[in-house]
Amino acid sequence: MVTPLLGQDAEALRLWVESEGQPAYRAQQLHRWLYQRGLRSLMEVTDWPKPWREKLQDVPVGRSHLLRESIAPDGTIKFLLVAADNEAIETVGIPGPGRLTVCVSSQVGCPMACCFCATGKSGFARDLGVHEIVDQVLTVQERFEQRVSHVVFMGMGEPLLNLDAVVRSLTVLNRDIGIGQRQMTISTVGVPGRIAELATYKLQATLAVSLHAPNQELRAQLIPTARRYPLDQLIADCRNYVQSTGRRLSFEYTLLSGVNDELKHARQLAGLLRGFQAHVNLIPYNPIEGGEFARPDNERVQRFAQELARHKLVASVRRTRGLEESAACGQLRRQQVP
């Protein structure tokens, strides 16, 4: 199988161009077309001789096909992209004042099976390649006609189960597209050994760890993989990550009404995270089809946040975006392409 051109760096493109018997400067032209002009076919590269373009017309660039988009009242857009093997990828563009965030997927579906997440309930197909991750950012950028400023690996899938492709795509987004690493976030629910492995890359991106429960018993009920990766070990790995990298962590906590949003849970969470200079993102549950949970009302959410503050834990409530089009946190789902 021929490796798609998207996701390759300038040096790799130079080697490919020269292997085709062309001068090295053609690689600079290709790089510009790939990462600045949204190239979809080598036939579009008008800088190149037409006979050579025709010879290369079947070389895969690595762009997906946009099947449909859904626009929420707040301007958030969910995109359903179709890959070369007909697998579907959902990604979300979230506009804001002076910024444009892309919530990217790292897998088709997700094997973690968290019971409050639509992706986890929809099964797992495969990891995404570097080109498929980068393509999501380019798709959003082209649709909004605005430079992407922030990227969060919070879409479909567990990023640390596809760590090599995630790190390589982050590097491409930074070096070849120009998005700062500090404007990128990698979210994980926790995979044994992978937080330590991520630390070896010395990235400037933020690591966000999804807890969703303040004790092992409750976490194991909500997240099946927590039975093999106990909460105390996850927290120990987080402390080692901070010590190794010097980077602060953020933690994510989905509030499920009557399940994990009581004041005693807030106090347990504050105790669990004592000593971390960390920020907690509170995420009111976003309803999903067939879900068994309920979203807490605003009063319960604020009480929980205030209890954390009383125990000196910095927290904020994440603003829900794209809810009406099932584009909010936990609502992306593996789709079947007709």
BALOBA-1460 file (C-alpha; in Angstrom, 3 decimals):
// residues 338
<rec num="1" residu="m" x="0.000" y="0.000" z="0.000"/>
<rec num="2" residu="v" x="1.362" y="3.419" z="-0.974"/>
<rec num="3" residu="t" x="1.799" y="5.788" z="1.982"/>
<rec num="4" residu="p" x="-0.346" y="8.921" z="1.552"/>
<rec num="5" residu="l" x="1.571" y="12.161" z="1.073"/>
<rec num="6" residu="l" x="-0.360" y="14.078" z="3.736"/>
<rec num="7" residu="g" x="1.377" y="13.738" z="7.089"/>
<rec num="8" residu="q" x="4.865" y="13.477" z="5.614"/>
<rec num="9" residu="d" x="7.423" y="16.134" z="6.505"/>
<rec num="10" residu="a" x="9.541" y="18.215" z="4.144"/>
<rec num="11" residu="e" x="12.459" y="15.771" z="4.201"/>
<rec num="12" residu="a" x="10.257" y="12.761" z="3.394"/>
<rec num="13" residu="l" x="8.625" y="14.688" z="0.563"/>
<rec num="14" residu="r" x="12.058" y="15.627" z="-0.802"/>
<rec num="15" residu="l" x="13.153" y="11.993" z="-0.844"/>
<rec num="16" residu="w" x="9.949" y="10.983" z="-2.620"/>
<rec num="17" residu="v" x="10.247" y="13.720" z="-5.249"/>
<rec num="18" residu="e" x="13.871" y="12.842" z="-5.938"/>
<rec num="19" residu="s" x="12.967" y="9.144" z="-6.204"/>
<rec num="20" residu="e" x="10.690" y="10.233" z="-9.034"/>
<rec num="21" residu="g" x="13.657" y="11.825" z="-10.805"/>
<rec num="22" residu="q" x="12.586" y="15.398" z="-10.059"/>
<rec num="23" residu="p" x="14.580" y="18.295" z="-8.554"/>
<rec num="24" residu="a" x="14.352" y="18.852" z="-4.800"/>
<rec num="25" residu="y" x="12.524" y="22.186" z="-5.111"/>
<rec num="26" residu="r" x="9.449" y="20.286" z="-6.302"/>
<rec num="27" residu="a" x="9.124" y="19.010" z="-2.716"/>
<rec num="28" residu="q" x="8.808" y="22.576" z="-1.426"/>
<rec num="29" residu="q" x="6.029" y="23.155" z="-3.926"/>
<rec num="30" residu="l" x="4.292" y="19.940" z="-2.838"/>
<rec num="31" residu="h" x="4.622" y="20.871" z="0.839"/>
<rec num="32" residu="r" x="2.953" y="24.219" z="0.181"/>
<rec num="33" residu="w" x="0.106" y="22.606" z="-1.759"/>
<rec num="34" residu="l" x="-0.456" y="19.977" z="0.938"/>
<rec num="35" residu="y" x="-0.430" y="22.151" z="4.033"/>
<rec num="36" residu="q" x="-1.426" y="25.601" z="2.817"/>
<rec num="37" residu="r" x="-3.671" y="25.025" z="-0.200"/>
<rec num="38" residu="g" x="-5.590" y="21.895" z="0.809"/>
<rec num="39" residu="l" x="-4.391" y="19.672" z="-2.025"/>
<rec num="40" residu="r" x="-6.675" y="16.724" z="-2.801"/>
<rec num="41" residu="s" x="-5.167" y="15.430" z="-6.055"/>
<rec num="42" residu="l" x="-1.709" y="15.811" z="-7.574"/>
<rec num="43" residu="m" x="-3.453" y="16.939" z="-10.748"/>
<rec num="44" residu="e" x="-4.060" y="20.246" z="-8.911"/>
<rec num="45" residu="v" x="-0.340" y="21.048" z="-8.595"/>
<rec num="46" residu="t" x="-0.138" y="23.500" z="-11.470"/>
<rec num="47" residu="d" x="3.531" y="24.237" z="-10.703"/>
<rec num="48" residu="w" x="4.383" y="20.778" z="-12.034"/>
<rec num="49" residu="p" x="4.635" y="19.622" z="-15.658"/>
<rec num="50" residu="k" x="1.334" y="18.172" z="-16.828"/>
<rec num="51" residu="p" x="2.831" y="14.861" z="-18.092"/>
<rec num="52" residu="w" x="4.310" y="14.192" z="-14.656"/>
<rec num="53" residu="r" x="1.043" y="15.083" z="-12.921"/>
<rec num="54" residu="e" x="-0.837" y="12.679" z="-15.164"/>
<rec num="55" residu="k" x="1.649" y="9.945" z="-14.326"/>
<rec num="56" residu="l" x="1.062" y="10.547" z="-10.603"/>
<rec num="57" residu="q" x="-2.689" y="11.068" z="-10.633"/>
<rec num="58" residu="d" x="-3.359" y="7.836" z="-8.714"/>
<rec num="59" residu="v" x="-0.846" y="8.560" z="-5.929"/>
<rec num="60" residu="p" x="-2.933" y="8.973" z="-2.743"/>
<rec num="61" residu="v" x="-2.803" y="12.421" z="-1.184"/>
<rec num="62" residu="g" x="-4.610" y="11.260" z="1.933"/>
<rec num="63" residu="r" x="-7.659" y="13.514" z="2.094"/>
<rec num="64" residu="s" x="-11.028" y="12.158" z="3.164"/>
<rec num="65" residu="h" x="-14.438" y="12.622" z="1.549"/>
<rec num="66" residu="l" x="-16.953" y="14.852" z="3.334"/>
<rec num="67" residu="l" x="-20.228" y="12.945" z="3.513"/>
<rec num="68" residu="r" x="-22.187" y="15.498" z="5.502"/>
<rec num="69" residu="e" x="-21.987" y="18.247" z="8.081"/>
<rec num="70" residu="s" x="-24.330" y="19.264" z="10.886"/>
<rec num="71" residu="i" x="-24.453" y="22.864" z="12.084"/>
<rec num="72" residu="a" x="-25.559" y="23.610" z="15.657"/>
<rec num="73" residu="p" x="-27.235" y="26.913" z="16.612"/>
<rec num="74" residu="d" x="-24.050" y="28.044" z="18.385"/>
<rec num="75" residu="g" x="-22.022" y="27.727" z="15.152"/>
<rec num="76" residu="t" x="-20.343" y="24.444" z="16.055"/>
<rec num="77" residu="i" x="-20.103" y="22.118" z="13.040"/>
<rec num="78" residu="k" x="-19.827" y="18.335" z="13.164"/>
<rec num="79" residu="f" x="-18.302" y="16.710" z="10.079"/>
<rec num="80" residu="l" x="-18.802" y="13.127" z="8.962"/>
<rec num="81" residu="l" x="-15.752" y="12.196" z="6.915"/>
<rec num="82" residu="v" x="-15.293" y="8.994" z="4.922"/>
<rec num="83" residu="a" x="-11.836" y="7.418" z="4.734"/>
<rec num="84" residu="a" x="-10.379" y="5.450" z="1.830"/>
<rec num="85" residu="d" x="-11.641" y="2.148" z="3.311"/>
<rec num="86" residu="n" x="-15.166" y="3.584" z="3.736"/>
<rec num="87" residu="e" x="-14.864" y="3.913" z="7.525"/>
<rec num="88" residu="a" x="-16.498" y="7.036" z="8.946"/>
<rec num="89" residu="i" x="-14.752" y="9.638" z="11.092"/>
<rec num="90" residu="e" x="-16.547" y="12.315" z="13.102"/>
<rec num="91" residu="t" x="-14.728" y="15.552" z="13.894"/>
<rec num="92" residu="v" x="-15.945" y="18.884" z="15.250"/>
<rec num="93" residu="g" x="-15.086" y="22.517" z="14.530"/>
<rec num="94" residu="i" x="-15.780" y="24.865" z="17.437"/>
<rec num="95" residu="p" x="-15.559" y="28.600" z="16.668"/>
<rec num="96" residu="g" x="-15.012" y="31.209" z="19.355"/>
<rec num="97" residu="p" x="-13.927" y="34.828" z="19.683"/>
<rec num="98" residu="g" x="-10.517" y="34.994" z="18.032"/>
<rec num="99" residu="r" x="-10.082" y="31.229" z="17.938"/>
<rec num="100" residu="l" x="-11.098" y="28.073" z="16.128"/>
<rec num="101" residu="t" x="-10.791" y="24.722" z="17.903"/>
<rec num="102" residu="v" x="-10.882" y="21.304" z="16.274"/>
<rec num="103" residu="c" x="-11.919" y="18.278" z="18.319"/>
<rec num="104" residu="v" x="-10.126" y="15.486" z="16.451"/>
<rec num="105" residu="s" x="-10.673" y="11.740" z="16.528"/>
<rec num="106" residu="s" x="-7.748" y="9.335" z="16.862"/>
<rec num="107" residu="q" x="-9.597" y="6.071" z="16.231"/>
<rec num="108" residu="v" x="-12.671" y="4.802" z="14.416"/>
<rec num="109" residu="g" x="-14.855" y="4.046" z="17.406"/>
<rec num="110" residu="c" x="-13.251" y="3.311" z="20.778"/>
<rec num="111" residu="p" x="-12.345" y="0.103" z="22.675"/>
<rec num="112" residu="m" x="-12.523" y="1.681" z="26.152"/>
<rec num="113" residu="a" x="-16.332" y="1.211" z="26.375"/>
<rec num="114" residu="c" x="-17.045" y="3.955" z="28.931"/>
<rec num="115" residu="c" x="-20.741" y="3.514" z="29.696"/>
<rec num="116" residu="f" x="-21.657" y="7.224" z="29.459"/>
<rec num="117" residu="c" x="-19.955" y="7.821" z="26.080"/>
<rec num="118" residu="a" x="-21.585" y="7.292" z="22.683"/>
<rec num="119" residu="t" x="-18.245" y="6.430" z="21.071"/>
<rec num="120" residu="g" x="-17.561" y="3.712" z="23.621"/>
<rec num="121" residu="k" x="-20.991" y="2.215" z="23.008"/>
<rec num="122" residu="s" x="-20.536" y="2.111" z="19.226"/>
<rec num="123" residu="g" x="-17.645" y="-0.357" z="19.088"/>
<rec num="124" residu="f" x="-14.117" y="-0.152" z="17.709"/>
<rec num="125" residu="a" x="-12.825" y="-0.622" z="14.156"/>
<rec num="126" residu="r" x="-9.232" y="0.620" z="13.889"/>
<rec num="127" residu="d" x="-6.686" y="3.326" z="14.616"/>
<rec num="128" residu="l" x="-6.491" y="6.388" z="12.404"/>
<rec num="129" residu="g" x="-3.379" y="7.159" z="10.385"/>
<rec num="130" residu="v" x="-1.438" y="10.413" z="10.617"/>
<rec num="131" residu="h" x="-2.948" y="11.654" z="7.365"/>
<rec num="132" residu="e" x="-6.483" y="10.963" z="8.643"/>
<rec num="133" residu="i" x="-5.863" y="12.982" z="11.805"/>
<rec num="134" residu="v" x="-4.250" y="15.918" z="9.984"/>
<rec num="135" residu="d" x="-7.039" y="15.822" z="7.384"/>
<rec num="136" residu="q" x="-9.616" y="16.582" z="10.076"/>
<rec num="137" residu="v" x="-7.852" y="19.839" z="10.956"/>
<rec num="138" residu="l" x="-7.506" y="20.855" z="7.310"/>
<rec num="139" residu="t" x="-11.182" y="20.081" z="6.678"/>
<rec num="140" residu="v" x="-12.312" y="22.353" z="9.512"/>
<rec num="141" residu="q" x="-9.889" y="25.075" z="8.490"/>
<rec num="142" residu="e" x="-11.155" y="25.043" z="4.920"/>
<rec num="143" residu="r" x="-14.823" y="25.023" z="5.914"/>
<rec num="144" residu="f" x="-14.514" y="27.968" z="8.303"/>
<rec num="145" residu="e" x="-12.031" y="29.796" z="6.035"/>
<rec num="146" residu="q" x="-10.128" y="30.580" z="9.219"/>
<rec num="147" residu="r" x="-6.840" y="29.387" z="10.654"/>
<rec num="148" residu="v" x="-7.212" y="26.694" z="13.304"/>
<rec num="149" residu="s" x="-5.763" y="27.934" z="16.591"/>
<rec num="150" residu="h" x="-6.383" y="25.006" z="18.956"/>
<rec num="151" residu="v" x="-6.555" y="21.228" z="18.592"/>
<rec num="152" residu="v" x="-7.934" y="18.845" z="21.222"/>
<rec num="153" residu="f" x="-7.585" y="15.069" z="20.886"/>
<rec num="154" residu="m" x="-10.971" y="14.535" z="22.493"/>
<rec num="155" residu="g" x="-12.998" y="13.072" z="19.625"/>
<rec num="156" residu="m" x="-13.573" y="9.389" z="18.921"/>
<rec num="157" residu="g" x="-11.072" y="6.980" z="20.410"/>
<rec num="158" residu="e" x="-8.403" y="6.748" z="23.116"/>
<rec num="159" residu="p" x="-5.379" y="8.747" z="21.878"/>
<rec num="160" residu="l" x="-2.814" y="6.850" z="23.960"/>
<rec num="161" residu="l" x="-3.813" y="3.584" z="22.267"/>
<rec num="162" residu="n" x="-2.699" y="5.179" z="18.991"/>
<rec num="163" residu="l" x="0.199" y="7.069" z="20.508"/>
<rec num="164" residu="d" x="2.667" y="6.928" z="17.618"/>
<rec num="165" residu="a" x="0.208" y="8.367" z="15.085"/>
<rec num="166" residu="v" x="-1.043" y="10.964" z="17.593"/>
<rec num="167" residu="v" x="2.465" y="12.239" z="18.356"/>
<rec num="168" residu="r" x="3.440" y="12.266" z="14.685"/>
<rec num="169" residu="s" x="0.277" y="14.120" z="13.702"/>
<rec num="170" residu="l" x="0.797" y="16.620" z="16.534"/>
<rec num="171" residu="t" x="4.289" y="17.251" z="15.162"/>
<rec num="172" residu="v" x="2.906" y="17.832" z="11.656"/>
<rec num="173" residu="l" x="0.213" y="20.175" z="12.955"/>
<rec num="174" residu="n" x="2.884" y="22.138" z="14.803"/>
<rec num="175" residu="r" x="5.757" y="22.148" z="12.323"/>
<rec num="176" residu="d" x="4.005" y="22.006" z="8.953"/>
<rec num="177" residu="i" x="0.707" y="23.812" z="9.643"/>
<rec num="178" residu="g" x="1.925" y="26.180" z="12.342"/>
<rec num="179" residu="i" x="-0.303" y="25.413" z="15.338"/>
<rec num="180" residu="g" x="1.553" y="25.871" z="18.619"/>
<rec num="181" residu="q" x="2.021" y="22.755" z="20.732"/>
<rec num="182" residu="r" x="0.812" y="24.655" z="23.794"/>
<rec num="183" residu="q" x="-2.494" y="25.121" z="21.971"/>
<rec num="184" residu="m" x="-2.988" y="21.348" z="21.718"/>
<rec num="185" residu="t" x="-4.405" y="18.945" z="24.295"/>
<rec num="186" residu="i" x="-4.208" y="15.148" z="24.419"/>
<rec num="187" residu="s" x="-6.985" y="13.579" z="26.474"/>
<rec num="188" residu="t" x="-6.804" y="10.085" z="27.956"/>
<rec num="189" residu="v" x="-8.952" y="7.948" z="30.225"/>
<rec num="190" residu="g" x="-5.784" y="6.100" z="31.181"/>
<rec num="191" residu="v" x="-3.828" y="3.247" z="29.578"/>
<rec num="192" residu="p" x="-1.212" y="1.344" z="31.601"/>
<rec num="193" residu="g" x="2.317" y="2.410" z="30.711"/>
<rec num="194" residu="r" x="1.284" y="4.971" z="28.105"/>
<rec num="195" residu="i" x="1.446" y="8.130" z="30.251"/>
<rec num="196" residu="a" x="5.061" y="7.310" z="31.044"/>
<rec num="197" residu="e" x="5.714" y="6.663" z="27.362"/>
<rec num="198" residu="l" x="4.117" y="9.978" z="26.403"/>
<rec num="199" residu="a" x="6.413" y="11.739" z="28.884"/>
<rec num="200" residu="t" x="9.482" y="10.591" z="26.924"/>
<rec num="201" residu="y" x="8.438" y="12.744" z="23.955"/>
<rec num="202" residu="k" x="8.802" y="15.939" z="26.025"/>
<rec num="203" residu="l" x="5.873" y="17.595" z="24.275"/>
<rec num="204" residu="q" x="4.599" y="21.058" z="25.139"/>
<rec num="205" residu="a" x="1.003" y="19.936" z="24.603"/>
<rec num="206" residu="t" x="-1.292" y="19.634" z="27.624"/>
<rec num="207" residu="l" x="-2.210" y="16.204" z="28.948"/>
<rec num="208" residu="a" x="-5.823" y="15.979" z="30.146"/>
<rec num="209" residu="v" x="-6.692" y="12.929" z="32.238"/>
<rec num="210" residu="s" x="-10.340" y="11.851" z="32.347"/>
<rec num="211" residu="l" x="-11.245" y="10.688" z="35.863"/>
<rec num="212" residu="h" x="-15.068" y="10.805" z="36.024"/>
<rec num="213" residu="a" x="-15.026" y="9.316" z="39.536"/>
<rec num="214" residu="p" x="-13.148" y="10.120" z="42.762"/>
<rec num="215" residu="n" x="-12.704" y="6.523" z="43.953"/>
<rec num="216" residu="q" x="-11.797" y="3.167" z="42.452"/>
<rec num="217" residu="e" x="-15.120" y="1.416" z="43.089"/>
<rec num="218" residu="l" x="-17.209" y="4.008" z="41.256"/>
<rec num="219" residu="r" x="-14.662" y="4.490" z="38.482"/>
<rec num="220" residu="a" x="-14.628" y="0.762" z="37.740"/>
<rec num="221" residu="q" x="-18.422" y="0.858" z="37.357"/>
<rec num="222" residu="l" x="-18.226" y="3.674" z="34.799"/>
<rec num="223" residu="i" x="-15.013" y="2.747" z="32.972"/>
<rec num="224" residu="p" x="-14.496" y="-1.009" z="32.421"/>
<rec num="225" residu="t" x="-10.737" y="-0.685" z="31.811"/>
<rec num="226" residu="a" x="-10.317" y="0.887" z="35.269"/>
<rec num="227" residu="r" x="-10.503" y="-2.620" z="36.717"/>
<rec num="228" residu="r" x="-7.120" y="-3.362" z="35.116"/>
<rec num="229" residu="y" x="-5.689" y="0.103" z="35.776"/>
<rec num="230" residu="p" x="-6.601" y="1.128" z="39.328"/>
<rec num="231" residu="l" x="-7.111" y="4.768" z="40.194"/>
<rec num="232" residu="d" x="-4.194" y="4.910" z="42.634"/>
<rec num="233" residu="q" x="-1.828" y="3.704" z="39.913"/>
<rec num="234" residu="l" x="-3.233" y="6.216" z="37.428"/>
<rec num="235" residu="i" x="-2.719" y="9.061" z="39.899"/>
<rec num="236" residu="a" x="0.823" y="7.852" z="40.648"/>
<rec num="237" residu="d" x="1.573" y="7.847" z="36.915"/>
<rec num="238" residu="c" x="0.195" y="11.397" z="36.674"/>
<rec num="239" residu="r" x="2.493" y="12.565" z="39.470"/>
<rec num="240" residu="n" x="5.468" y="10.927" z="37.747"/>
<rec num="241" residu="y" x="4.468" y="12.638" z="34.489"/>
<rec num="242" residu="v" x="4.511" y="16.059" z="36.153"/>
<rec num="243" residu="q" x="7.877" y="15.340" z="37.758"/>
<rec num="244" residu="s" x="9.375" y="14.042" z="34.510"/>
<rec num="245" residu="t" x="8.102" y="16.740" z="32.156"/>
<rec num="246" residu="g" x="7.603" y="19.789" z="34.358"/>
<rec num="247" residu="r" x="4.222" y="20.208" z="32.687"/>
<rec num="248" residu="r" x="0.988" y="20.751" z="34.573"/>
<rec num="249" residu="l" x="-1.925" y="18.395" z="34.026"/>
<rec num="250" residu="s" x="-5.593" y="19.045" z="33.684"/>
<rec num="251" residu="f" x="-8.275" y="16.608" z="34.782"/>
<rec num="252" residu="e" x="-11.701" y="16.014" z="33.278"/>
<rec num="253" residu="y" x="-14.757" y="14.955" z="35.251"/>
<rec num="254" residu="t" x="-18.118" y="14.240" z="33.649"/>
<rec num="255" residu="l" x="-20.932" y="14.977" z="36.102"/>
<rec num="256" residu="l" x="-23.679" y="12.324" z="36.090"/>
<rec num="257" residu="s" x="-26.758" y="13.298" z="38.072"/>
<rec num="258" residu="g" x="-27.090" y="11.285" z="41.265"/>
<rec num="259" residu="v" x="-24.089" y="9.124" z="40.401"/>
<rec num="260" residu="n" x="-20.859" y="11.078" z="40.924"/>
<rec num="261" residu="d" x="-21.998" y="14.653" z="41.548"/>
<rec num="262" residu="e" x="-22.691" y="14.684" z="45.277"/>
<rec num="263" residu="l" x="-20.727" y="16.878" z="47.695"/>
<rec num="264" residu="k" x="-19.014" y="13.823" z="49.160"/>
<rec num="265" residu="h" x="-17.681" y="13.055" z="45.676"/>
<rec num="266" residu="a" x="-16.314" y="16.583" z="45.395"/>
<rec num="267" residu="r" x="-14.515" y="16.196" z="48.717"/>
<rec num="268" residu="q" x="-13.088" y="12.834" z="47.649"/>
<rec num="269" residu="l" x="-11.911" y="14.349" z="44.364"/>
<rec num="270" residu="a" x="-10.216" y="17.232" z="46.185"/>
<rec num="271" residu="g" x="-8.417" y="14.762" z="48.431"/>
<rec num="272" residu="l" x="-7.398" y="12.593" z="45.477"/>
<rec num="273" residu="l" x="-5.804" y="15.515" z="43.655"/>
<rec num="274" residu="r" x="-4.193" y="17.180" z="46.662"/>
<rec num="275" residu="g" x="-0.686" y="18.351" z="45.757"/>
<rec num="276" residu="f" x="-1.351" y="18.703" z="42.027"/>
<rec num="277" residu="q" x="-1.167" y="22.203" z="40.597"/>
<rec num="278" residu="a" x="-3.933" y="21.089" z="38.313"/>
<rec num="279" residu="h" x="-7.129" y="22.394" z="36.819"/>
<rec num="280" residu="v" x="-10.334" y="20.335" z="36.758"/>
<rec num="281" residu="n" x="-12.751" y="20.633" z="33.851"/>
<rec num="282" residu="l" x="-16.254" y="19.754" z="34.989"/>
<rec num="283" residu="i" x="-18.383" y="18.445" z="32.121"/>
<rec num="284" residu="p" x="-22.150" y="18.179" z="32.701"/>
<rec num="285" residu="y" x="-23.234" y="14.924" z="31.077"/>
<rec num="286" residu="n" x="-24.386" y="15.269" z="27.481"/>
<rec num="287" residu="p" x="-27.284" y="12.864" z="26.805"/>
<rec num="288" residu="i" x="-26.770" y="10.088" z="24.252"/>
<rec num="289" residu="e" x="-29.160" y="7.723" z="22.533"/>
<rec num="290" residu="g" x="-29.782" y="4.709" z="24.731"/>
<rec num="291" residu="g" x="-27.953" y="6.310" z="27.655"/>
<rec num="292" residu="e" x="-28.903" y="5.478" z="31.224"/>
<rec num="293" residu="f" x="-27.689" y="8.683" z="32.846"/>
<rec num="294" residu="a" x="-29.086" y="12.178" z="33.327"/>
<rec num="295" residu="r" x="-27.521" y="15.601" z="33.131"/>
<rec num="296" residu="p" x="-27.388" y="17.383" z="36.517"/>
<rec num="297" residu="d" x="-29.118" y="20.726" z="36.739"/>
<rec num="298" residu="n" x="-27.060" y="23.880" z="36.934"/>
<rec num="299" residu="e" x="-27.556" y="24.200" z="40.704"/>
<rec num="300" residu="r" x="-26.002" y="20.767" z="41.339"/>
<rec num="301" residu="v" x="-23.121" y="21.558" z="39.000"/>
<rec num="302" residu="q" x="-22.391" y="24.853" z="40.741"/>
<rec num="303" residu="r" x="-22.579" y="23.264" z="44.198"/>
<rec num="304" residu="f" x="-20.028" y="20.664" z="43.130"/>
<rec num="305" residu="a" x="-17.693" y="23.341" z="41.725"/>
<rec num="306" residu="q" x="-18.040" y="25.449" z="44.874"/>
<rec num="307" residu="e" x="-17.197" y="22.490" z="47.093"/>
<rec num="308" residu="l" x="-14.026" y="21.892" z="45.077"/>
<rec num="309" residu="a" x="-13.125" y="25.569" z="45.443"/>
<rec num="310" residu="r" x="-13.714" y="25.341" z="49.203"/>
<rec num="311" residu="h" x="-11.069" y="22.606" z="49.250"/>
<rec num="312" residu="k" x="-8.616" y="24.726" z="47.201"/>
<rec num="313" residu="l" x="-9.061" y="22.816" z="43.941"/>
<rec num="314" residu="v" x="-9.322" y="25.018" z="40.848"/>
<rec num="315" residu="a" x="-12.203" y="23.975" z="38.618"/>
<rec num="316" residu="s" x="-14.319" y="25.347" z="35.804"/>
<rec num="317" residu="v" x="-17.486" y="24.146" z="34.135"/>
<rec num="318" residu="r" x="-16.997" y="23.411" z="30.454"/>
<rec num="319" residu="r" x="-19.443" y="25.254" z="28.252"/>
<rec num="320" residu="t" x="-21.469" y="22.798" z="26.214"/>
<rec num="321" residu="r" x="-21.050" y="23.279" z="22.458"/>
<rec num="322" residu="g" x="-22.875" y="21.529" z="19.623"/>
<rec num="323" residu="l" x="-25.345" y="19.684" z="21.854"/>
<rec num="324" residu="e" x="-28.269" y="19.963" z="19.415"/>
<rec num="325" residu="e" x="-26.297" y="18.143" z="16.702"/>
<rec num="326" residu="s" x="-24.758" y="15.497" z="18.982"/>
<rec num="327" residu="a" x="-21.381" y="17.186" z="18.627"/>
<rec num="328" residu="a" x="-20.681" y="17.769" z="22.329"/>
<rec num="329" residu="c" x="-18.319" y="15.830" z="24.619"/>
<rec num="330" residu="g" x="-19.199" y="12.142" z="24.691"/>
<rec num="331" residu="q" x="-21.686" y="12.330" z="21.818"/>
<rec num="332" residu="l" x="-19.535" y="11.381" z="18.819"/>
<rec num="333" residu="r" x="-20.381" y="7.948" z="17.480"/>
<rec num="334" residu="r" x="-19.009" y="5.471" z="14.985"/>
<rec num="335" residu="q" x="-21.268" y="5.651" z="11.941"/>
<rec num="336" residu="q" x="-22.032" y="3.202" z="9.169"/>
<rec num="337" residu="v" x="-21.497" y="4.684" z="5.719"/>
<rec num="338" residu="p" x="-24.375" y="3.886" z="3.316"/>
